[in-house]
Amino acid sequence: MCVSQTAPAQEDASLDDLFMPEPESGNDAAPAQDTESPTDSWASSEPADPTGAEQASEPEAGTQETTEGAAVPSLETIPVTQISAVDTQKLPPPAPESAQLEEIVVTATKRAKSLRDIPASISAFDGEKLESQGKLDLGSFIQESPGVTATQNGPGFMRIAMRGISTDAEPLSIIPSATGILIGDVAFSDPYISNITPDLSAFDLSSVEILKGPQGTLFGGSALSGAVRYVLQDPVMDEWQIRGFTQYVSPEGGSHALTSGVAVNAPMYEDRVALRVGYVKREYPGVYDLTREPRQDNVDDGDGDQIRAILAWQATDALKIKLTHLEQDFEAENALILAVTREARENSRIILPQPTSHGFDLDSLEVDYDFEAMRLVSLTSRSTKTLSFVGDSTAGILGNPPPGTPESAAIFQTVHDDSSAFAQELRLQSTGPGMQWLMGAYLFDYEVTFDILIDTVAHQQTLGNDSLLSRLLSGLGVESASLFAETSLLYAVTKPKAQERALFFDVSDTFWDDLELSAGARLYSTEVKGGYQGYGVLARAINNGQNVDASNNRINEEGISPKISATYHFTDDHSLWALVSRGFRFGGLQSVPSSPTNGVPPVYKSDSLWNYELGLRTNWMENTLRFDITAFYIDYTDPQIQQTTTGVPLNYTDNVSAAISQGFEASLRWITPLPGLMLALDGGLTDAHITEPFTASDGTLVPAGSQMPGAAESQYSASLLFFAPIGLVNVASNLGYTYIGKGYGDIVHSERINDFGTLNGGITLISDAWSFRPQLSFHVANILDETAAQGGSTRTTTTQQAISSFQLNPPRTFTIRLGMEF
């Protein structure tokens, strides 16, 4: 389960909370105040200043303090008793009569604050907890947060919907996702043409925050409906640390995979300079079979590497500098496999191999300078994403190929998508007591080179780069590459640039001790310029026999995204909060030819939404029971909807109709009277539908009231968490069930998706009695081996055949993990 406040606060008990005495009144039990962001202070193993002035040692989100004061990760769902460093050979102390639920601190608002004090819907997953349960990717846990659904088609290809705000559930959609991806405060979202979705390993990760609702005030056009925010583990200035793990994964009917990683924290100079580096070598198991002769099993296996390095320098008491480098890649000989039925992970249509490779990297420089009552923060970043894949388009264009069809008769597509972004944020924020404020400026420059080739294998063999004819023509001085492009089915290249400029602020204050009011806004302007150049038979067919040149299109927009919230504390344990906020997503240019005959507009404008939330947070029975509930209403204007051209199916974007989403989410956490047993419940209902009828590009009438694609009518999850110390070993077990309600894979409802549940469980053994703190975990996901479609659609080919394809959920998967740390 997640440590969540998905509007409701869902905070699990920490290990120490379950098995250490209750804090005395007026001390640790006091409500948490705003502190500086962990990005503004480096971790330290020295005792915290009892006055609170030395905030650098304040624990981060998902951490707790040891008896020596060091901030170390806690496993909120795997209770482990802390053993003193000076008394490590003693047995864990007996459980006390009372335990309390843990308070979680997050940095989603660009400052550290108790999750329960933020008037917004946030779920926080602790990195070490995800590690211990063997959850290495977003897809294995993100849907535990109510209102969040995900469709995945292999590593890096994921479509996330929050509260039903999604215009398609296709992982390969060209439309940028409505859900943003952030690494720290750096956006990895695409303002133009969707690229891969960064999916960091949980190893040595501080936390993952799920921010529901628009984040337009602080993060601009990167998060229309919400965001997934990774928080990296910062260096510790005065302590050597070494961590490592090996994890074995075995899916039912699939291939096996082994993943290993190591992380080192190295103090370098007088407790003022420290370096933290990590490396993960990951294998991905294959689960899909190609049944066309000759049969090939588990063809979608792959592998990749991840490297992280963070250098922190406390130059003076006031000046702090942090350099971050992150890179990750993936490669597979045969990926992006879709099932042809809902029942089996098999495909009988693919003739050609589908090799895929992608990667991303990040370099950032953060400089913080503390004045007496405020802090100046500069964040400079450069990020890149690369994607290259080959897809077999034979079935999508011509229909299901008959048995024995040779490769030379196949149709393929190749895609190359390389993007880079530069961002500069400069902000000034308060640090003292009283009114809290923040103001800043932001610049985002983005450029991409996207090209797509659709052609026959026969033409490639005849006139391709390595063909005999191509070499002969080159020898005669004839430009064979241009001739190949002109005679292919379609070759298109797009080289647009996008920019966002913004000023933003956020201010909050408390009145009459019980009422906290907050207001903020972002004034922004966006520009996307460039466009599309198309060659080949299909380009000329839709453009009166001429190649297409739409490379000088431009769209400029500007606006304001405000945010207003209020929180009223009835008591220290019960509060009511309300939030109004606005978000937007970039408009853009088409990546396919636009002409009067195919109905594709040359540009599409930004879509936006207004989000309204009302939440109640309650705390009962001496902080052992929490129940929270949130209601929301979203008004969605000018949705960017993926349409498909007739004939050769090319995807494009259009602003169509309007939509609303409304519902509620609830959460309960209870440390039961039974020693070591905790119950966690989460659930929600979402009604997301269009409000204006429209006709899709294939002629289908989509009536008002049609459910938005990717939305789930209902979601719920339940978990039992149990801990028992046995000798020198702490044994923790968990059993949970997660259900995702019925939805549809596209706007025309050609295929229903989801409507299934999975049972998951496992056991973890941890011992603090040895200096290397060994951890052994065994977990099983999808214990009952349920098979269901998480995504899917049916399309009509040029031969008028209906072709259906599905993304299925992962099968039953066994995971064994061994970890240790020094």
C-alpha positions, -999 to +999 in steps of 0.1 A: +000+000+000+011+036-004+017+061+023-009+084+008-029+114+012-047+111-021-067+140-009-073+118+020-041+113+040-029+078+039+001+076+062+012+042+074+029+036+107+066+035+107+086+006+122+095+025+152+059+039+156+045+004+160+071-008+185+084+022+204+067+041+233+042+069+224+059+104+224+050+125+254+026+154+250+042+187+240+072+170+224+072+148+193+035+148+193+033+185+185+021+194+150+049+198+124+058+232+112+070+241+077+107+234+073+131+240+045+130+216+016+154+186+017+167+200-016+177+230+004+197+212+031+220+182+030+215+151+051+236+148+082+241+120+108+248+145+136+221+150+163+194+175+154+195+209+171+169+208+198+161+244+190+152+236+155+177+261+141+198+233+125+173+222+100+198+204+078+194+173+100+156+173+098+144+140+084+130+139+049+097+125+037+096+088+044+124+090+070+128+087+107+155+096+132+177+069+148+189+072+184+219+091+170+198+116+151+206+104+116+178+106+091+174+071+076+146+056+055+118+038+073+096+010+060+062+021+071+045-011+062+073-035+073+078-028+110+114-032+121+126-024+155+155+000+157+186-014+175+210+009+191+244+012+174+260+006+208+239-024+217+233-042+184+236-077+198+206-074+220+171-086+212+145-061+200+125-045+228+090-059+234+062-041+218+047-013+239+011-009+248+005+019+223+018+028+189+011+057+166+007+064+129+037+081+114+038+117+101+051+121+065+070+151+052+069+158+014+085+185-007+059+187-035+052+224-028+090+233-031+093+234+006+092+206+032+059+203+049+038+177+067+017+158+041-014+162+063-010+200+064-011+205+026-045+213+012-040+191-019-042+154-029-008+138-025+002+101-021+038+094-010+055+060-015+087+055+005+116+043-016+129+017+009+095+002+013+092-002-025+126-018-025+118-043+002+087-054-017+106-058-050+086-030-068+110-017-093+087+003-116+057+026-115+033+000-129+038-022-099+024+003-073+010+035-089-026+021-091-027+016-053-035+053-052-073+058-059-081+077-090-048+067-108-048+042-136-019+032-159-016+013-192+019-001-200+033-016-232+068-024-220+095-004-201+093+033-209+059+031-226+032+040-201+000+062-202-011+074-167-045+089-161-055+108-129-091+111-120-102+102-155-084+131-172-070+113-202-079+114-239-065+079-247-051+049-229-026+041-257+011+040-244+023+048-279+001+078-283+017+109-299-003+132-276+018+144-246+005+128-214-018+148-192+002+135-163+036+150-158+068+133-148+092+152-125+126+142-111+130+166-082+117+199-097+128+191-132+100+183-157+104+154-180+071+159-198+069+165-235+052+197-247+051+183-282+049+146-294+050+122-265+083+104-259+091+077-233+080+079-197+110+079-173+106+050-148+133+051-121+142+021-101+132+024-065+167+014-053+183+042-032+153+064-040+140+086-013+104+086-023+078+088-051+051+115-048+018+113-067+003+148-070-033+147-081-050+176-096-034+203-118+001+216-108+000+246-131+010+271-105+044+256-096+051+233-126+034+250-155+023+231-186+041+199-174+012+186-153-024+192-166-041+166-144-013+158-119+023+146-117+045+118-106+075+132-088+107+112-080+127+124-050+163+113-052+184+104-021+207+133-012+243+127-001+250+125+037+278+148+046+295+129+075+289+092+070+301+065+047+273+043+034+273+013+011+241-004+000+236-033-025+209-057-036+202-085-060+167-094-071+154-124-091+121-121-109+101-150-124+068-144-141+044-172-147+050-186-182+077-160-188+115-158-188+136-151-157+154-118-149+180-107-125+185-071-114+214-059-092+224-025-078+250-008-056+250+027-040+279+044-022+278+076-001+312+091+004+321+121+025+349+139+008+360+170+027+354+182+063+317+173+064+312+199+037+315+179+005+299+145-002+292+123-032+265+097-036+266+074-066+244+045-076+243+019-104+215-005-113+219-033-139+184-045-147+170-073-168+133-073-179+116-107-183+097-116-214+061-127-212+047-124-248+049-152-274+048-149-312+028-179-324+034-175-361+057-202-374+084-206-363+070-199-328+090-177-304+083-175-267+090-147-243+103-124-270+099-091-252+127-095-227+153-067-225+179-050-203+191-016-193+213+003-170+208+033-146+235+056-132+229+083-106+255+107-091+249+136-068+277+159-055+268+182-026+290+211-014+282+232+017+305+260+005+296+283+034+270+283+061+248+302+037+258+288+003+249+253-009+256+237-043+243+205-057+252+188-090+231+159-102+237+135-131+212+107-140+210+084-170+190+053-179+187+032-210+168+002-223+172-021-252+152-051-265+154-072-297+116-075-299+095-052-279+061-034-281+042-067-285+004-065-282-019-094-275-046-102-301-070-115-276-079-107-239-070-142-228-034-149-237-002-129-241+003-140-277+004-124-311-001-143-344+002-113-367+037-100-364+060-110-392+090-087-386+112-082-355+105-051-335+138-039-320+135-010-295+160+012-277+155+043-256+170+063-229+170+096-210+195+116-190+195+146-167+222+171-156+213+198-131+229+225-110+211+238-079+225+267-060+209+279-027+218+309-007+203+316+027+197+352+038+185+358+073+148+356+065+147+342+029+164+319+005+174+323-031+173+291-052+186+287-087+179+255-106+195+250-140+189+217-159+194+200-192+176+168-200+174+146-231+152+117-243+159+093-272+137+067-287+141+044-317+119+015-327+107-006-356+071-017-357+053-042-379+024-023-395+013-051-419-018-060-399-027-024-390-028-014-427-036-046-447-053-067-421-043-101-405-016-116-428-023-152-438+000-180-426+032-182-446+034-145-455+070-138-462+089-108-446+093-093-481+055-087-482+054-069-448+049-032-441+070-016-414+074+017-397+105+031-380+104+060-355+132+081-342+123+106-315+152+127-300+144+156-277+163+179-255+152+205-229+169+234-211+152+248-180+161+277-157+142+284-125+150+313-101+130+316-070+130+335-037+112+320-007+107+327+029+124+307+057+113+323+089+081+320+110+048+337+101+037+343+065+051+318+041+057+330+006+075+320-026+080+338-060+100+330-090+106+331-128+109+301-152+123+296-187+118+263-206+133+257-241+126+224-258+134+210-292+128+177-309+136+158-341+109+133-349+109+112-380+088+083-392+091+060-422+063+038-434+072+015-462+073-021-476+102-044-469+104-051-507+110-014-514+136-012-486+154-042-501+153-027-535+163+009-528+173+011-492+206+023-479+223-011-481+207-023-513+226-031-545+207-005-565+214+022-539+251+016-542+250+016-580+231+049-580+255+065-556+283+054-578+266+073-607+263+104-586+225+100-580+212+109-545+196+075-536+184+087-502+161+114-518+149+089-544+141+064-516+121+090-496+102+100-527+092+065-536+085+052-501+049+050-487+056+079-463+086+096-449+080+125-426+103+146-404+094+172-378+118+195-361+098+219-339+108+240-309+087+249-279+092+275-251+075+284-219+081+316-200+065+322-167+063+342-134+048+325-104+041+331-067+025+313-038+017+328-003+000+314+028-007+326+063-026+315+094-055+336+109-070+332+143-048+302+149-072+278+131-076+291+096-048+289+070-053+306+037-032+302+006-031+318-029-008+316-058-007+320-096+014+314-127+015+339-155+028+321-186+033+324-223+040+294-246+052+291-282+055+261-305+070+266-339+082+245-368+062+217-384+061+188-407+077+179-440+063+148-457+074+128-487+063+097-505+032+082-521+008+088-492+020+124-486+014+133-523-019+114-523-034+138-498-017+170-511-027+171-548+004+152-559+028+174-541+051+167-511+039+183-479+059+213-464+042+226-432+075+235-415+067+271-408+036+267-386+035+285-352+011+287-323+015+312-294-007+312-263-007+329-229-027+327-197-028+325-160-031+295-137-043+305-102-046+284-071-066+293-039-069+271-008-082+272+027-077+249+057-097+251+089-085+231+120-115+222+142-090+205+166-054+193+164-068+160+150-096+172+126-095+196+097-114+206+066-097+220+035-108+233+001-089+239-031-095+256-064-067+254-091-062+255-128-039+236-151-030+236-188-011+216-214+008+229-244-009+233-278+011+222-308+016+213-344+006+181-362+031+153-368+012+140-398+002+158-431-026+183-429-049+188-459-085+198-466-093+162-477-081+143-446-095+168-420-063+171-400-059+206-387-024+221-390-023+230-353-042+223-321-045+246-291-038+240-254-064+223-233-071+234-197-091+225-167-104+239-134-102+216-104-123+220-073-117+198-041-131+196-006-114+173+019-119+162+055-090+148+075-096+131+109-074+115+135-088+092+162-079+070+191-046+086+201-033+087+165-039+050+158-068+055+134-071+080+105-100+084+082-099+109+054-122+117+025-120+141-005-146+151-031-135+166-064-150+182-095-131+190-127-142+211-156-121+201-187-121+225-217-108+217-253-096+182-246-067+171-269-081+139-284-062+114-305-079+108-339-069+085-367-069+092-404-089+071-427-071+047-450-036+044-437-041+048-399-020+077-388-026+093-354-031+130-351-044+155-324-075+176-324-094+197-298-128+180-295-158+184-272-155+191-234-156+169-203-161+168-166-148+145-139-163+141-105-160+117-076-145+111-042-115+092-027-113+078+009-086+064+030-084+046+064-053+036+084-057+016+117-031+002+140-053-025+155-053-036+191-036-069+180+001-064+184+019-058+151-012-058+129-022-028+108-051-024+084-050-001+053-080+007+031-083+030+001-111+035-024-127+059-048-153+065-074-147+085-106-173+097-132-153+112-161-173+118-193-175+141-223-203+167-222-206+176-259-212+150-287-188+148-316-180+127-346-147+108-345-125+106-376-138+071-384-173+084-385-184+071-351-208+094-332-195+098-297-225+109-276-224+132-246-220+112-214-194+088-229-168+078-204-133+092-209-107+067-221-084+053-194-108+063-166-119+037-141-154+040-126-142+026-092-110+016-075-102+002-041-074-016-023-071-033+011-040-045+029-031-063+061+004-056+075+018-078+103+051-077+122+066-101+147+102-101+161+117-135+163+150-136+180+175-114+161+152-112+131+122-090+125+096-108+103+071-086+084+044-098+061+017-082+040-013-093+020-032-069-002-059-068-029-063-040-055-092-036-079-094-014-110-129-007-123-142-009-158-131+016-184-124+020-222-093+021-242-103+049-266-128+077-270-151+057-293-153+028-267-141+002-292-128-020-264-135-021-227-105-024-203-097-032-167-125-044-144-102-068-126-084-073-092-051-087-081-041-103-048-005-097-037+015-108-007+049-114+007+073-117+036+104-098+046+132-107+070+154-080+084+180-081+110+197-051+126+219-074+148+247-074+122+265-044+109+256-052+072+218-053+081+208-082+058+173-082+043+156-111+025+122-107+008+099-130-010+068-116-027+042-128-052+023-103-073-011-113-089-012-145-068-044-157-085-028-151-120-057-129-132-055-119-169-072-087-181-068-060-206-054-027-192-055-011-226-069-019-260-087-008-292-102-020-324-094-003-357-105-008-393-078-014-419-077-003-455-091-037-464-120-031-441-109-057-415-114-050-378-081-055-360-081-056-322-050-053-300-047-054-262-021-045-235-026-072-208-017-069-171+015-087-158+010-124-149+017-140-116+052-130-107+075-144-080+103-121-066+132-129-043+154-100-031+185-100-010+198-067+002+224-054+026+239-021+037+269-008+058 
